[in-house]
Structures are given as C-alpha cells and as structure tokens.
C-alpha cells in the first residue's frame, strides 16, 4: 500500500472541501431511497394496492357509486379538495348521483366516456399500513373518430390499512391541480401531500 501526497493550492482545497461536504449531505437521501426498495415481502402488497386503486376508478366510471364504500374502512375519511366526507355513508353520498329523477324518462343517448389514468405510483409499505401517492388524469372521449381531451389532473395521497388480508382506504386526500369541478370551488385550497411519512 502506498500514500499519494499532493500539495493543493488554497482555491483547490476549498473546492475539494465543498465537494466532500456536499457528498456527505447527500448520503442520508441515498439511504432513504434504499429503505423504500421493493422486496419480495412487499411486492404482493404493492400489487394488491395498485389493483385496488385501479378497480376503484373502474367502478366509478361504471357508475357503481354504491360499491365505492367497499373500498374504505368504516371510519374512513375522504377529502376531495377540502370537501370532507367521514365514514362510508358520507363517502357514498359524496360520490352518488343527484337524487333528481328529472332525466329518468328522457331517451338514452350515447354519452362521452370519461377515463381516469393513474400514473407515477409511489407506494410505501410498513407492516399492515401503507401510503400510496399517484397522479390522476381525466381523459374525455367525445366519440369514435374524435380526438380525446384532457379534462382534469391532480394528485392523490392515500393512507391504507390491511384488515383480514384486504387493503382498505383509511384516509384519502384528492388534490386538483387543474380542471377543478365547480362544486369544489368553495372549499378548494392549494396543498402538497398532507400525509406524514410512515
């Protein structure tokens, strides 16, 4: 083994010290990323959570609002741009259609299809609790032969718990970044992820 001795000028020594300090400051960040790596133990949980979130929107697109409550714990909280529903009954009501029967007898016409894309999932598992963070994008399809258009986009930050082997939503924050529906104008407040890290 041998030593390499180099004489450095003042400015070079300062630059080396800054580089070394920067490398040390970045080390905890790298360690945090490694702590969230997917393992064989968490892989099945991640797949189950992603599948549940996708099915959630599938049911919603099929107008199955009554099934929405089956994705939540009994005491769940849903916060849609600061409009808050507590418990399954309130959540079902928030997603349910208006009670008016005015359009019941009108002839059925072909309606545009609205699809929700869920992208960039970041899912963190810790035992029987988890957090899922996704970006959602609403796509309106006016009909065959017409170009689709983006109608809304935002973020979801969801806290989940595993009960009897099934992942359920405990808290869900839906935050719009564009295309906010009018009914949420009164409560909307810009925000970042409101969940504390696991």
N, C-alpha and C positions, 0 to 999 in steps of 0.2 A: 504494500500500500504506500502511496506517496501523497505528499501535500503539494497543492498548487498555490503558490503565493503570487498575488497580483497587486500591484500598487494602483489604487484608483484615485483619480482627481476628485476634488470636492463635489462638483456637479454630478459626476457619475455615481459617487457614493450616495448622494441624496436620491437619485433616480432608482438605485437598487433598493434603498430602504423603503421607498414608496411602493415599489413593485412587491416587495416581501410583505409589507403591511396589507396591501390590497389582497394578496393571496390568502393571508391569514383571515381576513374579514369575510372572504367568500367561502371558506371551509364550512362553517355551520350551515350555509344554504345548501351546499352539496350534500351534507349529511341528511338534511330534512328530505330532500328529493329521494335519497336512497331508502329512507324509512317508509315511503309510500309505494315501494315497488310491489307489483302483483306477485303473490306467492300461490302455491298450489292450494293452500288453506283458504285464501281469499278469492280465488278465481271463480268458484261456483257462486259465491255471494254476489260478486260483481255482475255475473251473467244474469242472475235472478233479479237484481235491482234494475239493470238496463231493460230486461224483458218486461218487468212490471211498469216501468215508466212509459215504454212504447205502447203497451196494452192500454194504459190509462188514456192516452190520447186517441187510440183507436176507438175505444168505447165512446169517447166524447164526440169523435167525428161521425159515429153511427147513431148519434142522438140517444145514447143509452145513459142518460144522466142518473137514472136510478141506481146504476151499478157503480157510480163514482164513489159512493160511501164505502164500498167494499175494499177500497184501497187504503183507507185511513183507519187509525186506531179510534177507539170510542171517544177519547178526549182530544182528538187531533185539532190542530189549528191551521187554517188556510188563510194566507194573507195575499190578496191579489191587489197590488199597488195600493196597499194600506186600507183596502176594504177587507175586513176580517170576519171570518166565519169560524165559530168554535163548536166542535162536536159534529158528528155525522149528519144530523138533521139539518143544521145550518149550512153545511157544505153542500148537501144535496139541493137545498133551496137556492143557493148561490148559482149552481150550475143548471138548475132546472129551467124549463121553458116558461114563458109568461102564462098565467092561468086563463087568459082570454081565449074563448072559443070562436072568436070572430072569423078566423080563417078556416075553421073546421070544414065548412061546406063548400069552400072555393075549389074549383077544379085543380088537380095536381099538375104542375108544370115542371119541366126539367130544371133543377136548381144547380147553380155552380157548386163545385166541390172545393172545400177548403181543407188543405192538409197541413199538418204540423210536423216540421222537421226538427229532430233533436240532435244536436251536434256537440262536439268537443266535451264529452263527458269526463268529469274528474270525480272519481268515486273513491272514498276513503272508508275502510272497514276497521272497526275496533270492537272485536267480540260480537255481541248482539246489537251493536249500534253502528250506524253508518251515516255518512253525508254524501249527497250526490249534487253536483253542480253541472248544469247543462245550459247551452244556448238554444233557444227555441226560435223558429222562424215560421211564420204563417204564409202559406202559398195559396193563392186563389186561382182556381182553374175555371174560367168562364164557359168553357165548352170545347169540344173537339174542333181542331182547326184554328183555335185562337191561342195566343201566347199566354202562359201563366204570368202572374204578377205577385211580387212580394207585398204582403199587406201589413205585417207587423213583425217585430222581433224584440227579444228580451232575454232575461236570464232567470233561471230557477235555482234556488238553493233549498235543498230538502234534507231534513233530518229523518232518519228511518230507524225503526226498531224491529228486531226479529222476534216474533211471538209464535210459539208452536211450529217453528221451522219455516214461517212465512214472513217475508219483509212487508211492513206496513209503514205508511207515512205518519209521522208524529207531528212534524211542523213543515210547512211548505211556504216559501216566500216566492211569489211570482212578481218580477220587476220588469216593467216595459221600458224599452229603450227607444221604440218608435212605433207608430200606429196604435197608440193608446185608444181603446174604445171609449166613447163619450161617457158611459155610465161610471167610469172610474176617474173622471176629471176632478171631482170634488175632493177625493182622498189622495190623489197622486202626489208622491214626494220622491225626488230622485234619491237613490240609495245604492250602496255597494252591498256585498254579501253580509246579511245581518247575523249569520250563524257564527258562533265561536268555534275555533278549530277543535277537533277531537283530541 
